[in-house]
Amino acid sequence: MRVPNSVVLPVGTHVDCCQEEEVEEKRQDIMGKITAMLAERKSNLAHCISNLEGSEEPKFYVDQWERLKEMESCTLTILNLVAVNCTDHHDIKKLAATILEHVKNEELFPEVVRVLPPVYRQVEAAIVDIAQSEEMADHGMMDLQYLLSKLSQRKHLANLGRELLQDILRYLHRIGLVVWYEEIKQLESTVFLQPTFLVTMFKLLVRYHLVQQLESIS
């Protein structure tokens, strides 16, 4: 709701726990609640803006007014809910196909037609190669400077600079090929070339009933 031109695809899981007629009923209920929530948000923002504009000293609330107007201008596109059975691989493939179809829609994502510089693809291919090499540790973590030196050893990337590499890593982080927490000081110099390792680690650490499980250990 705070990101300009957001596109949201609601996904309903556990279809296997519902009767067939329930799925459509729940889909309509969820979409109706989302529509009502957005309408209420729009009304609340308009009410707050009106209150500030009608106050005795509106000049004291200029910052708040500007922030609210900015939030009011953020458009939010809600796509039709996709219902899936997470235990069915066919449903997972259907969800992936639906996401890809929406992402390719230029009306929803005008930037989808932007052409990346060749060096982005070259670095992406090189990182995939490094991540799959035998010398790569299972955790897939690599120091940023060391990664730059490894990439620079390749003839076509000999002139690759740190600043350009960071731009490319931001792009690769957004598409999910790598994970780079540049905003976290303790991790800004570490690149995770194997995001699946992090997923596995999080599954071990962040789990349902974790506290109870830990407390049960003598």
C-alpha positions, 0 to 999 in steps of 0.5 A: 500500500506504500509502494507506488504502482504495486501489483498484488496477486493473492494466492489461496492455499490448502485447496485440498482441505476444501470442497470444490464449491467452497473454493469459489465461495472463499475466493469471492469472500477474500476478494470482497474483503480486499475490495472493502479494505481498499475502499476503507483505506481510501476513505480514511486517507481522504478524511485525514487529508480533509481534517488537516486542510480544515484545521485552524493552522494548516501550515503546521501540518504540511509534512503530514499532508504531503505524506498522506497525499503521497500515500493517496496517490499510490495505486494498488492493482489487485489481481484475481486470487489464484487457488492452489493445492501446494501438495500438487506439483501441477498446481504449483506449475499453474501458479508459476505460469500465472505469475509469468503471464502477469509479469509479461503484461506490459500494462501491469509492468511497463518496465518489462520491456527494458533491455539489460546491458550485455554485462548483466547477462555475462555476470549472471552466467559467471555467477551461476558457473561459480555457484555450481563449481566444485570449489564452492562450499555448500553454504554458497556464501562468498565475500563480495571483494573475493567474488569481484576478483573471481569474476575479474579473472574472466577475460570478458569481465576483466574491467568489471568494477565494484560499483557496477558489480553492486548494481548487477547484484541488486538486480540479481537479488531482485530476481532471486538468483542471489541474496545480498543484504546490502542494507545490513551492515554485518552482511553487506560484504557477504553474497549468498550464491545459494539462496536455497541454503538460506531457505533450508536454514530458516526452515530449521530455525523459524518453525511452528512450535519452536519454543515448545520444542526447545523447552522440551529438551532437558 
